[in-house]
Amino acid sequence: AVPTLKDPSLLRSQCFIGGEWHDADDGRVIDVTNPADGSVVASVPRMGAGETQRAIESAEQAQSGWRALSGKQRAAVLRKWFELLIENQDDLAAIMTAEQGKPLPEARGEIAYAASYIEWFGEEAKRVYGDTIPAPTSDKRIVVIKQPIGVCAAITPWNFPAAMITRKVGPALAAGCTMIIKPASQTPLSALALCVLAERAGVPKGVLSCVTGSAGDIGAELTSNPAVRKLSFTGSTEIGKVLMVQCAATVKRTSMELGGNAPFIVFDDADVGAAVKGAIASKYRNAGQTCVCANRFLVQSGIYDTFVAQLSDAVSQLRVGNGFASGVQIGPLIDEKAVAKVEELVSDAISQGGRVVVGGGRHALGHSFYQPTVIADVSPESQIFGEEIFGPVAPLFRFETESEAIQLANKTQFGLAAYFYGCDISRIWRVAEALEAGIVGINEGMISTEVAPFGGVKESGNGREGSKYGMDDYLEIKYLCMGV
Ligand code: ADP
């Protein structure tokens, strides 16, 4: 179950706090298992409030030295870290597949994607520009500077065990902030491996720490400790709301990357082949466990039967299996709870008239494997219309007019990604502007890149990750008014 690594020192069973590797104070551990076969990969410390407090103290101590460096100096450290991530791509991918289950080529892709945030934000460290503003009277001068927020915390999910961390650590460190990470307990090994390489790259002691263990205890300390000035969270809307409330007591800045319920609209004039390709990429990547996965396929009636047939054909050819096996495209879901949730949504959709065209149940491989599934003629009254599926299931809904499609697409409290396929240029503008989402894929199913702002509206969260805008989440604006 333990992956074979070129550099076995990347697999750690201790946490990285203040530049040193530690066990939990009480010696307790959490086992990390491979979802493909249930085997134990390794264990990590089960830490709590005390260890978190020490990580915060070390981040506070490291803060003044790190922010005093020039952007160019911080960029040099981040560049080194980026290079180490790429050099160790195979090992990092193997660790990820072992704990998360995604196919090895996808894991390798995620490492490259994760590394790209460190590269990008290292470069951006040199470009934290301020502003000068013409004063309304001649006896004043107005200057705006940007400064690091200070000590930041990151709580991250299991679906992208590396990239969800580097998206936060990259801009934080580039801006001159220090950071404590609390990774998901299902996938802490990737986080710890990133820390090994950060240490090797020369990230100073205390600038980055990683604490694994009790989400409730660690989260409570990170959100209540006044030394922490900002929390960046990626995860469920439910937990995000809890954390926002906890952060309110000390008025922390927050960035929230929460749940989605992405519509994927296919208009009559769409290129069906392109739409199917985009649907496969957006829906079935990571076995459907991404927050930008297409969640509701809204298909116009003139093209409906053709799209159902072609999508079903493509889905029936997807290969399911252990992420380490060659040719596998769909790994297991993260755990049994995830499968139970998908089963519940599918059975409700069927009971309200949905017609299973492909899949529809657990996979013969057992464990947490679920068959890639297509369900046609789903009722918008079904539970699946309103909830994030987080599994390889595509529910299809039929619509007649453009305004009906927009109304259905926006009928959700979420607003992360939205996708649509069609050729009419006027309609492309109308629909792109009308969709209530932070990210819109137009004739494109793969929207993630470090150079563009990723984030949601409505209950999908606030803040943006990646791009020049991503830096703002870790900077305070200071206005200097000078009398002359
Ligand atoms: P998911 O459905 O993706 O598992 P969660 O929101 O449950 O999403 O988890 C995302 C991250 O939030 C994980 O690192 C998890 O450990 C952490 N988490 C869960 N509950 C809490 C909590 N009460 N306080 C702080 N962090 C939490």
Boltz pocket constraint, residues with backbone or C-beta under 6 A from the ligand:
constraints:
  - pocket:
      binder: B
      contacts: [[A, 155], [A, 156], [A, 157], [A, 158], [A, 182], [A, 183], [A, 184], [A, 185], [A, 213], [A, 215], [A, 216], [A, 218], [A, 219], [A, 220], [A, 234], [A, 235], [A, 236], [A, 237], [A, 239], [A, 240], [A, 242], [A, 243]]
      max_distance: 6.0
